[in-house]
Amino acid sequence: MLSVARGTCHSIFVYDIAFSIDLNETERRITSFKQRETIKHKRRAPRYFAYQPAPLRISQDPVTIPISEEFAAKPQVEIVVYDFGAVSVIYRIPLSGEAPNLLALSEALYENAHLLKDSRQRVEELLKLIESAVSKPNISSFVEDYLIFQIEAFAEPVTLQHITAEHAQHVAQILRSEVVELSADEVKDAMSHRISYGKDDLAIVDWNAALVIDREAEDVLTVLEFANVELLEMRFLDHRLDEALTQAYERQSKRSRKWFPFRSDPSDLRDISQWQVDSAVLFEGVNNVLKLLGDQYLARLYRLAAERFHLTDWDASIFRKLETLQSIYQKISDQIVSWRMEVLEWIIIVLITISIVLPFFGVVGH
């Protein structure tokens, strides 16, 4: 069995709380310890590899949280605030013991109701505190949760090849939070997205959790944390676009049933245009925050996480819905113009008719 001498379990909960957040104003309103997020490099990387703008990291006092009936923890708690409206609540739980204990912890943390309730309460309290610094405050109804098991040292020497071969079943069960033995196909799938920089470090990224074996893993953890933030924002934006498309279709249907469809309601085009702008701004804000071009290893890690989280598929879905929304906007606009042109044509015809008929009325009058 794998015996962990030192490590940390990072339990992450990501929310969307606003359209945008003024980080400078937030920083002024937070009185507890805080620091701007930066990525520390143990590998060579250009200085421009950083957040734009840097999110705000807030450390909070740890409190004892009952994770399950058998297990309670007093984790370190950190909140990371992003300018595009996302907030991550991260619980850092010390790790030690053999692999079955890690599996029990993984199972207990899977969609954990206690941590979910606690994280949402922290987000609500934060929003009340920084309300003047946010635009369009609204806590999302859904949350993106993720686990990262970071192992700094094992109790006994073990090679990475031994872990990926001999202990693949245990590692896969930990990543999937499954106590039952998995099939060979599931184990292969769970272990498929992995990457190493040196002979002593390893990162295995799955859809529910990740295993990171590294003494200095801050940069790797930061990339994985942000990938989950991006996933939450893509899900949130996709949901918003679904609602916008439904409302836009309803507006279009109501217009087609009007007696005088050429009479425009300014709110129709204005609202649809606002939905487009808001969605585009959020999409660009999320995708342009973290620049990874300066560090090829972290860029590869990010692409690995993006593939596992299907971020490309989410991007394609959002692009398609933005194009559909633009198409509906254009159709309503074209209909209004067409109906107005028809009315103008009829007005011209009526005026010409009147101008022709009026002289005859004058002759009859004489």
C-alpha positions as CSV (number, residue, x, y, z in Angstrom):
1,M,0.0,0.0,0.0
2,L,1.0,3.6,-0.6
3,S,1.9,5.3,2.7
4,V,1.9,9.1,2.6
5,A,4.3,10.8,4.9
6,R,3.3,14.4,4.0
7,G,0.8,15.9,1.7
8,T,-2.4,17.9,1.3
9,C,-5.9,17.4,-0.1
10,H,-7.2,20.5,-1.8
11,S,-11.1,20.5,-1.9
12,I,-12.2,23.2,-4.3
13,F,-15.7,24.8,-4.7
14,V,-16.1,27.4,-7.5
15,Y,-19.0,29.8,-7.7
16,D,-20.0,32.7,-10.0
17,I,-21.2,35.6,-7.8
18,A,-21.3,38.6,-10.2
19,F,-20.8,39.9,-13.7
20,S,-17.5,41.6,-12.6
21,I,-15.6,42.4,-9.4
22,D,-13.4,45.4,-8.8
23,L,-10.4,43.7,-7.1
24,N,-8.8,46.9,-5.9
25,E,-12.0,47.9,-4.1
26,T,-12.4,44.4,-2.8
27,E,-8.9,44.5,-1.5
28,R,-9.6,47.7,0.4
29,R,-12.7,46.2,2.0
30,I,-11.1,43.0,3.1
31,T,-9.4,43.4,6.5
32,S,-8.1,39.9,6.9
33,F,-4.8,38.7,5.5
34,K,-4.7,38.7,1.7
35,Q,-2.3,38.7,-1.1
36,R,-2.5,39.1,-4.9
37,E,-2.2,35.7,-6.7
38,T,1.1,35.1,-8.5
39,I,2.6,31.9,-9.8
40,K,6.0,31.0,-8.4
41,H,8.2,29.1,-10.8
42,K,10.6,26.4,-10.0
43,R,11.2,26.0,-13.7
44,R,12.5,28.6,-16.1
45,A,9.7,30.8,-17.5
46,P,9.4,34.3,-18.8
47,R,8.3,37.0,-16.4
48,Y,5.1,37.7,-18.4
49,F,3.7,34.4,-17.5
50,A,1.0,35.6,-15.0
51,Y,-2.6,36.5,-14.5
52,Q,-4.1,39.6,-16.2
53,P,-5.3,40.9,-13.8
54,A,-4.1,39.0,-10.8
55,P,-6.9,37.6,-8.7
56,L,-7.1,38.3,-5.0
57,R,-6.3,35.5,-2.5
58,I,-7.9,35.7,1.0
59,S,-6.8,33.4,3.9
60,Q,-9.4,32.7,6.5
61,D,-9.1,31.3,10.0
62,P,-9.5,27.5,10.0
63,V,-12.6,25.9,11.7
64,T,-13.4,22.3,12.5
65,I,-15.7,20.9,9.8
66,P,-17.4,17.5,10.1
67,I,-16.7,15.9,6.7
68,S,-18.3,12.6,7.6
69,E,-19.5,10.6,10.6
70,E,-16.0,9.2,11.0
71,F,-13.9,12.1,9.9
72,A,-13.6,15.7,10.9
73,A,-11.0,18.2,9.8
74,K,-9.7,21.7,10.6
75,P,-8.5,22.7,7.2
76,Q,-6.9,25.9,6.1
77,V,-9.4,27.9,4.1
78,E,-8.6,30.2,1.2
79,I,-10.9,32.2,-1.0
80,V,-9.7,33.3,-4.5
81,V,-11.6,36.2,-6.1
82,Y,-11.4,36.8,-9.9
83,D,-12.3,40.0,-11.6
84,F,-14.8,38.3,-14.0
85,G,-17.1,37.3,-11.1
86,A,-15.8,33.9,-10.1
87,V,-14.9,32.9,-6.5
88,S,-13.1,29.7,-5.4
89,V,-13.3,28.4,-1.9
90,I,-10.4,26.0,-1.2
91,Y,-10.1,23.7,1.8
92,R,-6.6,22.4,2.4
93,I,-6.6,19.2,4.5
94,P,-3.4,17.6,5.7
95,L,-2.7,14.1,4.3
96,S,-1.1,11.1,5.8
97,G,-1.6,7.3,5.9
98,E,-2.0,4.5,3.5
99,A,-4.0,4.5,0.2
100,P,-7.2,3.1,1.6
101,N,-7.4,6.0,4.0
102,L,-7.0,8.4,1.0
103,L,-9.8,6.4,-0.7
104,A,-12.0,6.8,2.4
105,L,-11.3,10.5,2.4
106,S,-12.0,10.8,-1.3
107,E,-15.3,9.1,-0.9
108,A,-16.2,11.3,2.1
109,L,-15.4,14.4,0.1
110,Y,-17.4,13.5,-3.0
111,E,-20.2,16.1,-3.2
112,N,-19.8,16.7,0.5
113,A,-22.8,18.4,1.9
114,H,-21.0,19.9,4.9
115,L,-18.3,21.6,2.8
116,L,-20.8,22.7,0.2
117,K,-22.9,24.4,2.8
118,D,-19.9,26.0,4.5
119,S,-18.4,27.2,1.2
120,R,-21.7,28.8,0.1
121,Q,-22.0,30.5,3.5
122,R,-18.5,31.9,3.1
123,V,-19.3,33.2,-0.4
124,E,-22.6,34.8,0.8
125,E,-20.7,36.6,3.6
126,L,-18.0,37.7,1.2
127,L,-20.6,39.1,-1.2
128,K,-22.2,41.1,1.6
129,L,-18.8,42.5,2.5
130,I,-17.8,43.6,-1.0
131,E,-21.2,44.3,-2.4
132,S,-20.1,47.8,-3.5
133,A,-17.3,46.4,-5.5
134,V,-19.3,44.0,-7.6
135,S,-21.4,44.5,-10.7
136,K,-24.7,42.6,-11.1
137,P,-24.3,40.4,-8.0
138,N,-26.0,37.0,-8.2
139,I,-24.6,33.8,-6.7
140,S,-24.9,30.9,-9.2
141,S,-27.3,28.1,-8.3
142,F,-24.7,25.5,-9.2
143,V,-21.1,24.9,-8.1
144,E,-18.1,23.2,-9.6
145,D,-16.3,21.1,-7.0
146,Y,-12.9,19.3,-7.5
147,L,-10.3,17.4,-5.4
148,I,-6.5,17.6,-5.7
149,F,-4.5,15.1,-3.7
150,Q,-1.0,16.5,-3.5
151,I,1.7,14.2,-2.1
152,E,5.0,15.7,-1.2
153,A,6.6,12.6,0.3
154,F,5.9,8.9,0.8
155,A,6.8,7.1,4.0
156,E,8.8,4.6,2.0
157,P,10.6,5.2,-1.3
158,V,8.5,4.4,-4.3
159,T,9.0,5.1,-8.0
160,L,6.5,6.8,-10.3
161,Q,6.5,3.8,-12.5
162,H,5.5,1.6,-9.6
163,I,2.7,4.0,-8.7
164,T,1.2,4.0,-12.3
165,A,1.6,0.3,-12.7
166,E,1.3,-1.6,-9.4
167,H,-1.0,0.9,-7.7
168,A,-3.0,2.0,-10.7
169,Q,-6.2,0.4,-9.3
170,H,-5.9,2.2,-5.9
171,V,-5.1,5.5,-7.6
172,A,-8.0,5.2,-10.0
173,Q,-10.4,4.5,-7.1
174,I,-9.1,7.5,-5.3
175,L,-9.6,9.7,-8.4
176,R,-13.1,8.4,-9.0
177,S,-14.1,8.2,-5.3
178,E,-15.1,4.6,-5.8
179,V,-14.8,2.0,-3.1
180,V,-15.6,-0.8,-5.5
181,E,-12.9,-2.3,-7.6
182,L,-12.9,-0.7,-11.1
183,S,-12.7,-2.5,-14.4
184,A,-9.5,-2.4,-16.4
185,D,-11.1,0.1,-18.9
186,E,-12.0,2.5,-16.1
187,V,-8.6,2.3,-14.5
188,K,-7.0,2.9,-17.9
189,D,-9.3,5.9,-18.5
190,A,-8.7,7.4,-15.0
191,M,-4.9,7.1,-15.5
192,S,-4.8,8.3,-19.1
193,H,-4.3,12.0,-18.6
194,R,-1.0,12.3,-16.8
195,I,2.2,14.3,-17.2
196,S,5.6,14.6,-15.7
197,Y,8.3,17.2,-15.8
198,G,11.1,15.4,-13.9
199,K,11.7,11.9,-12.8
200,D,10.2,12.6,-9.3
201,D,7.0,14.5,-10.1
202,L,3.7,13.4,-11.6
203,A,0.3,14.9,-12.2
204,I,-2.7,12.7,-13.1
205,V,-5.8,14.7,-14.0
206,D,-9.2,13.1,-14.0
207,W,-12.7,14.7,-14.2
208,N,-13.5,14.3,-10.5
209,A,-10.0,14.7,-8.9
210,A,-6.3,14.9,-9.6
211,L,-3.2,13.3,-8.0
212,V,-0.1,15.5,-7.9
213,I,3.2,14.1,-6.7
214,D,5.5,17.0,-6.2
215,R,7.4,18.8,-3.4
216,E,6.9,22.2,-5.0
217,A,3.5,22.0,-6.7
218,E,2.2,25.6,-6.3
219,D,2.3,26.3,-10.0
220,V,0.7,23.0,-10.9
221,L,-2.1,23.5,-8.3
222,T,-2.7,27.0,-9.6
223,V,-3.2,25.8,-13.2
224,L,-5.6,23.0,-12.1
225,E,-7.5,25.4,-9.8
226,F,-8.0,27.9,-12.7
227,A,-9.0,25.1,-15.1
228,N,-11.9,24.4,-12.7
229,V,-12.8,28.0,-12.5
230,E,-12.9,28.1,-16.3
231,L,-15.1,25.0,-16.4
232,L,-17.6,26.6,-14.0
233,E,-17.7,29.8,-16.0
234,M,-18.2,27.9,-19.2
235,R,-21.1,25.9,-17.6
236,F,-22.6,29.1,-16.2
237,L,-22.3,31.0,-19.5
238,D,-23.8,28.1,-21.4
239,H,-26.7,28.1,-19.0
240,R,-27.2,31.9,-19.4
241,L,-27.1,31.6,-23.2
242,D,-29.8,28.9,-23.0
243,E,-32.0,31.3,-21.0
244,A,-31.2,34.1,-23.4
245,L,-32.1,32.0,-26.4
246,T,-35.4,31.0,-24.8
247,Q,-36.3,34.6,-24.1
248,A,-35.3,35.7,-27.5
249,Y,-37.4,33.1,-29.2
250,E,-40.4,34.1,-27.0
251,R,-39.9,37.7,-28.0
252,Q,-39.8,36.7,-31.7
253,S,-42.9,34.6,-31.3
254,K,-44.8,37.4,-29.7
255,R,-43.8,39.8,-32.5
256,S,-45.2,37.4,-35.1
257,R,-48.6,37.4,-33.4
258,K,-48.9,41.2,-33.3
259,W,-51.5,43.1,-35.4
260,F,-48.9,45.7,-36.3
261,P,-45.5,43.9,-36.2
262,F,-43.8,46.9,-37.7
263,R,-44.3,48.7,-34.5
264,S,-41.0,48.0,-32.8
265,D,-40.5,47.4,-29.1
266,P,-37.0,48.9,-28.4
267,S,-36.5,46.5,-25.5
268,D,-36.4,43.5,-27.8
269,L,-33.3,44.5,-29.7
270,R,-31.8,46.2,-26.7
271,D,-32.2,43.2,-24.4
272,I,-30.9,40.7,-27.0
273,S,-27.9,43.0,-27.7
274,Q,-27.2,43.3,-24.0
275,W,-27.2,39.5,-23.6
276,Q,-24.8,39.2,-26.5
277,V,-22.4,41.8,-25.1
278,D,-22.5,40.4,-21.5
279,S,-21.8,36.8,-22.8
280,A,-19.0,37.9,-25.1
281,V,-17.4,40.0,-22.4
282,L,-17.5,37.1,-19.8
283,F,-16.2,34.6,-22.4
284,E,-13.3,36.8,-23.3
285,G,-12.6,37.7,-19.7
286,V,-12.3,34.1,-18.6
287,N,-10.2,33.0,-21.6
288,N,-7.7,35.9,-21.4
289,V,-7.0,35.9,-17.7
290,L,-4.2,33.3,-17.5
291,K,-1.3,33.4,-20.0
292,L,0.5,30.1,-20.2
293,L,2.6,30.6,-23.3
294,G,5.7,31.4,-21.2
295,D,6.0,27.9,-19.6
296,Q,5.6,25.0,-22.0
297,Y,5.2,22.4,-19.2
298,L,2.3,24.3,-17.5
299,A,0.8,25.0,-21.0
300,R,0.8,21.2,-21.6
301,L,-0.7,20.6,-18.2
302,Y,-3.4,23.2,-18.9
303,R,-4.2,21.5,-22.3
304,L,-4.4,18.2,-20.5
305,A,-6.9,19.5,-17.9
306,A,-8.8,21.3,-20.7
307,E,-9.1,18.0,-22.6
308,R,-10.3,16.1,-19.5
309,F,-12.8,18.8,-18.6
310,H,-14.0,19.1,-22.3
311,L,-13.4,22.8,-22.3
312,T,-13.1,22.8,-26.1
313,D,-16.6,21.3,-26.4
314,W,-17.9,24.0,-24.0
315,D,-16.3,26.7,-26.1
316,A,-17.8,25.3,-29.3
317,S,-21.3,25.1,-27.7
318,I,-21.0,28.7,-26.5
319,F,-19.8,30.0,-29.9
320,R,-22.7,28.2,-31.5
321,K,-25.2,29.8,-29.1
322,L,-23.7,33.2,-29.5
323,E,-24.1,32.9,-33.3
324,T,-27.7,31.7,-32.9
325,L,-28.4,34.7,-30.6
326,Q,-26.9,37.0,-33.3
327,S,-29.0,35.3,-35.9
328,I,-32.2,36.0,-33.9
329,Y,-31.2,39.6,-33.3
330,Q,-30.5,40.0,-37.1
331,K,-33.9,38.4,-38.0
332,I,-35.8,40.7,-35.7
333,S,-33.9,43.7,-36.9
334,D,-34.5,42.7,-40.6
335,Q,-38.2,42.1,-40.0
336,I,-38.6,45.5,-38.4
337,V,-36.8,47.2,-41.3
338,S,-38.8,45.2,-43.8
339,W,-42.2,45.9,-42.2
340,R,-41.3,49.6,-42.0
341,M,-40.3,49.7,-45.6
342,E,-43.7,48.1,-46.6
343,V,-45.5,50.7,-44.5
344,L,-43.6,53.5,-46.2
345,E,-44.3,52.1,-49.6
346,W,-48.1,52.0,-48.8
347,I,-47.9,55.6,-47.5
348,I,-46.2,56.7,-50.7
349,I,-48.8,54.9,-52.8
350,V,-51.6,56.5,-50.8
351,L,-50.0,60.0,-51.1
352,I,-49.6,59.5,-54.9
353,T,-53.2,58.3,-55.2
354,I,-54.4,61.4,-53.2
355,S,-52.3,63.7,-55.4
356,I,-53.9,62.2,-58.5
357,V,-57.5,62.2,-57.2
358,L,-57.5,65.7,-55.6
359,P,-57.5,67.7,-59.0
360,F,-60.6,65.9,-60.1
361,F,-62.4,66.9,-56.9
362,G,-61.4,70.4,-57.7
363,V,-62.9,70.2,-61.3
364,V,-66.1,68.8,-59.9
365,G,-66.3,71.6,-57.4
366,H,-66.2,74.2,-60.2
